[in-house]
């Protein structure tokens, strides 16, 4: 893929995550330009590597893979590397053991390495799937596996503070499975099936259960709106955020006759 197109798709992925993050957090900690730009820089670098060095040609796969790698990179940094005062948070933003923030840097680095190893371990288990497995089933399983891992991590991180809710837990496996199924129409390569499912799990959860939920407030904050001006001003962030969804949906449309025939065949089998 040509570098300019890769960069454009990377900016789209970065904007999608940065705009949602700004919309979610700005009433409680104001708009943080450095965090916004950080997301764009990481996403642009990842997209250029995927499009130019790794040779990814499918626009949807490039956007979703960029989003997933960018999000995992920022979460790794925030949880295990960054130092941030915790007084303004109900749920710690740094890695914690039970309810206590881990202060020791070597221990945090070790836990971060374990986090990466666990994700890679799930990927290695998925590589053991039979080679003759259909792409649809492989996508469903990959999405379900990584969605469940996200749910378990979230249950540990948030559940110890606010309690465990089954309806909240099942969202990630469900959205991951749906995401994996969608991605399976665009690739059969396991790394991109997994990354695409991870990306759509986050995107769907953030859109349907947070952004579109009336009165939603991030659970990590204390129930205090410190910057009320952003309760009104953040609506302008939704304009470019919606545009990123339009681009993603356009890229997700089946774009060859073979794709459409496969969709029709799958639907006719289901409806028969």
C-alpha positions as MATLAB code, in Angstrom:
seq = 'XXXXXXXXXXXXXXXXXXXXXXXXXXXXXXXXXXXXXXXXXXXXXXXXXXXXXXXXXXXXXXXXXXXXXXXXXXXXXXXXXXXXXXXXXXXXXXXXXXXXXXXXXXXXXXXXXXXXXXXXXXXXXXXXXXXXXXXXXXXXXXXXXXXXXXXXXXXXXXXXXXXXXXXXXXXXXXXXXXXXXXXXXXXXXXXXXXXXXXXXXXXXXXXXXXXXXXXXXXXXXXXXXXXXXXXXXXXXXXXXXXXXXXXXXXXXXXXXXXXXXXXXXXXXXXXX';
ca = [
       0.000    0.000    0.000;
       1.320    3.468   -0.877;
       2.650    5.397    2.155;
       0.230    8.312    1.814;
      -2.822    6.049    1.895;
      -1.389    4.079    4.819;
      -0.820    7.334    6.680;
      -4.363    8.521    5.988;
      -5.877    5.283    7.243;
      -3.591    5.401   10.282;
      -4.747    8.930   11.103;
      -8.348    7.690   10.813;
      -7.653    4.911   13.334;
      -5.806    7.289   15.650;
      -8.558    9.903   15.453;
     -11.198    7.315   16.250;
      -9.526    6.404   19.532;
      -8.340    9.903   20.424;
     -11.734   11.532   19.820;
     -13.575    8.981   21.916;
     -11.017    9.343   24.715;
     -11.306   13.122   24.657;
     -15.116   12.947   24.644;
     -15.114   10.530   27.579;
     -12.546   12.222   29.817;
     -12.675   15.961   29.015;
     -15.448   16.889   31.520;
     -13.393   15.353   34.331;
      -9.798   16.236   33.461;
     -10.196   18.733   30.579;
      -8.942   18.247   27.035;
      -5.341   16.960   26.964;
      -3.694   17.950   23.632;
      -0.551   15.899   24.345;
      -2.571   12.703   24.818;
      -4.586   13.441   21.700;
      -1.472   13.967   19.582;
       0.224   10.937   21.144;
      -2.557    8.702   19.852;
      -2.216   10.128   16.335;
       1.571    9.776   16.290;
       1.513    6.142   17.448;
      -1.280    5.237   15.016;
       0.488    6.916   12.090;
       3.735    5.053   12.802;
       1.915    1.712   13.182;
      -0.077    2.227    9.964;
       3.007    3.117    7.961;
       4.749   -0.012    9.195;
       1.732   -2.223    8.443;
       1.024   -0.709    5.035;
       4.566   -0.286    3.754;
       6.762   -2.793    5.589;
       4.191   -5.546    6.309;
       2.389   -5.082    2.989;
      -1.192   -4.900    4.299;
      -3.416   -3.961    1.346;
      -6.940   -4.228    2.762;
      -8.007   -0.777    4.080;
     -10.302   -2.174    6.789;
      -7.650   -4.565    8.082;
      -5.097   -1.757    8.174;
      -7.428    0.571   10.126;
      -8.479   -2.100   12.605;
      -4.972   -3.497   13.104;
      -3.617    0.007   13.613;
      -6.337    0.797   16.138;
      -5.713   -2.450   18.055;
      -1.917   -2.071   18.193;
      -2.210    1.608   19.145;
      -4.717    0.876   21.906;
      -2.636   -1.992   23.299;
       0.473    0.215   23.265;
      -1.208    3.074   25.129;
      -2.848    0.714   27.646;
       0.512   -0.966   28.291;
       2.054    2.451   28.893;
      -0.757    3.733   31.132;
      -1.042    0.621   33.268;
       2.557   -0.439   33.710;
       4.901    2.453   32.871;
       3.217    5.795   33.534;
       3.203    7.449   36.954;
       0.022    9.440   37.606;
      -1.476   10.838   40.834;
      -4.393    8.620   41.827;
      -6.240   10.948   44.186;
      -8.812   11.960   41.555;
      -9.741    8.416   40.587;
     -12.196    5.953   42.067;
     -10.638    3.081   40.100;
      -6.827    3.228   39.808;
      -5.473    3.965   36.335;
      -2.211    2.181   37.149;
      -1.867   -1.537   37.652;
      -3.012   -2.598   41.104;
      -2.763   -5.719   43.189;
      -6.209   -6.295   44.582;
      -7.109   -2.709   45.603;
      -3.618   -1.310   46.101;
      -1.597    0.404   43.352;
       1.706   -1.336   42.665;
       4.452    1.191   43.445;
       7.525   -0.902   42.635;
       8.689   -0.234   39.072;
      10.391   -3.634   38.589;
       7.208   -5.378   39.723;
       5.109   -3.235   37.375;
       7.445   -4.037   34.472;
       7.236   -7.734   35.321;
       3.434   -7.563   35.416;
       3.469   -5.718   32.093;
       5.624   -8.449   30.585;
       3.138  -10.996   31.914;
       0.289   -9.049   30.302;
       2.043   -9.180   26.923;
       2.918  -12.857   27.392;
      -0.707  -13.711   28.190;
      -1.929  -12.021   24.999;
       0.705  -13.841   22.964;
      -0.205  -17.103   24.686;
      -3.829  -16.758   23.577;
      -2.614  -16.139   20.028;
      -0.418  -19.260   20.177;
      -3.394  -21.338   21.357;
      -5.424  -20.050   18.426;
      -2.668  -21.224   16.080;
      -3.529  -24.775   17.172;
      -6.952  -24.520   15.541;
      -7.446  -27.018   12.678;
      -6.228  -25.710    9.339;
      -9.449  -26.717    7.605;
     -11.550  -24.550    9.931;
     -13.724  -22.101    7.987;
     -12.719  -18.421    8.174;
     -16.094  -17.555    9.764;
     -15.636  -20.019   12.594;
     -11.983  -19.045   13.033;
     -12.997  -15.386   13.284;
     -15.711  -16.166   15.827;
     -13.347  -18.215   17.982;
     -10.540  -15.632   17.808;
     -12.921  -12.817   18.698;
     -14.500  -14.831   21.511;
     -11.083  -15.743   22.938;
      -9.696  -12.223   23.009;
     -13.037  -10.729   24.033;
     -13.167  -13.088   27.009;
      -9.610  -12.162   27.978;
     -10.573   -8.481   27.898;
     -13.614   -9.239   30.064;
     -11.491  -11.118   32.618;
      -8.949   -8.280   32.773;
     -11.734   -5.733   33.156;
     -13.425   -7.796   35.860;
     -10.182   -7.832   37.828;
      -9.362   -4.160   37.288;
     -12.846   -2.708   37.882;
     -14.721   -5.509   39.628;
     -12.624   -5.339   42.769;
     -13.750   -1.719   43.175;
     -17.309   -1.595   41.853;
     -18.368   -5.238   42.027;
     -18.844   -7.928   39.391;
     -21.737   -7.642   36.917;
     -22.402  -10.543   34.558;
     -24.198   -8.324   32.008;
     -21.087   -6.147   31.829;
     -18.767   -9.158   31.619;
     -20.481  -10.773   28.614;
     -20.297   -7.628   26.456;
     -16.658   -8.103   25.495;
     -16.911  -11.796   24.448;
     -20.062  -11.032   22.465;
     -18.662   -7.955   20.728;
     -15.369   -9.757   20.131;
     -17.148  -12.674   18.441;
     -19.183  -10.301   16.252;
     -16.022   -8.386   15.392;
     -14.161  -11.574   14.514;
     -16.992  -12.662   12.224;
     -16.975   -9.316   10.402;
     -13.202   -9.354    9.972;
     -13.289  -12.925    8.629;
     -14.923  -11.601    5.434;
     -11.766   -9.555    4.787;
      -8.869  -11.788    5.832;
      -8.047  -15.390    6.678;
      -4.708  -14.583    8.331;
      -4.881  -15.286   12.067;
      -2.811  -12.259   13.220;
      -5.177   -9.868   11.457;
      -8.271  -11.827   12.473;
      -7.183  -11.395   16.082;
      -6.221   -7.722   15.779;
      -9.404   -6.902   13.885;
     -11.573   -8.651   16.473;
      -9.792   -6.820   19.308;
     -10.340   -3.488   17.557;
     -14.035   -4.008   16.828;
     -14.672   -5.301   20.349;
     -13.384   -1.994   21.722;
     -15.067    0.143   19.056;
     -18.480   -1.497   19.478;
     -18.336   -1.425   23.275;
     -17.322    2.217   23.338;
     -20.002    3.227   20.865;
     -23.024    1.206   21.989;
     -22.492    0.935   25.746;
     -20.716    4.195   26.532;
     -21.028    6.974   23.984;
     -24.682    6.220   23.121;
     -25.621    5.526   26.733;
     -27.457    8.513   28.285;
     -25.681    9.939   31.324;
     -22.631    7.718   30.938;
     -19.707    8.581   33.201;
     -16.368    6.718   33.166;
     -16.212    4.554   36.261;
     -12.600    5.454   36.984;
     -13.478    9.036   37.969;
     -15.010   10.328   41.151;
     -18.535   11.617   40.447;
     -17.360   15.222   40.030;
     -17.472   17.179   36.758;
     -14.432   19.426   37.177;
     -14.696   21.061   33.742;
     -18.417   21.613   33.038;
     -17.644   23.654   29.924;
     -16.558   20.432   28.240;
     -19.935   18.817   28.896;
     -21.215   21.112   26.147;
     -18.096   21.634   24.035;
     -17.316   17.948   23.639;
     -20.266   17.542   21.271;
     -18.060   18.991   18.534;
     -15.758   15.995   18.906;
     -18.575   13.767   17.680;
     -18.482   15.268   14.168;
     -15.032   13.923   13.195;
     -15.685   10.805   15.307;
     -18.752   10.063   13.166;
     -16.669   10.656   10.048;
     -14.195    7.986   11.165;
     -17.115    5.540   11.485;
     -18.260    6.424    7.967;
     -14.776    5.620    6.641;
     -14.621    2.361    8.624;
     -18.066    1.257    7.440;
     -17.205    2.104    3.848;
     -14.045   -0.008    4.092;
     -16.056   -2.824    5.685;
     -18.414   -3.170    2.712;
     -17.691   -6.291    0.650;
     -15.840   -4.961   -2.348;
     -15.645   -7.930   -4.731;
     -18.269  -10.095   -6.384;
     -16.812  -13.068   -4.563;
     -17.421  -11.431   -1.201;
     -21.058  -10.683   -2.058;
     -21.693  -14.221   -3.314;
     -20.197  -15.623   -0.123;
     -22.452  -13.407    1.988;
     -25.518  -14.448   -0.019;
     -24.573  -18.113    0.267;
     -24.097  -17.821    4.028;
     -27.423  -15.999    4.479;
     -29.359  -18.452    2.282;
     -27.930  -21.360    4.272;
     -28.955  -19.703    7.535;
     -32.465  -18.863    6.307;
     -33.167  -22.206    4.658;
];
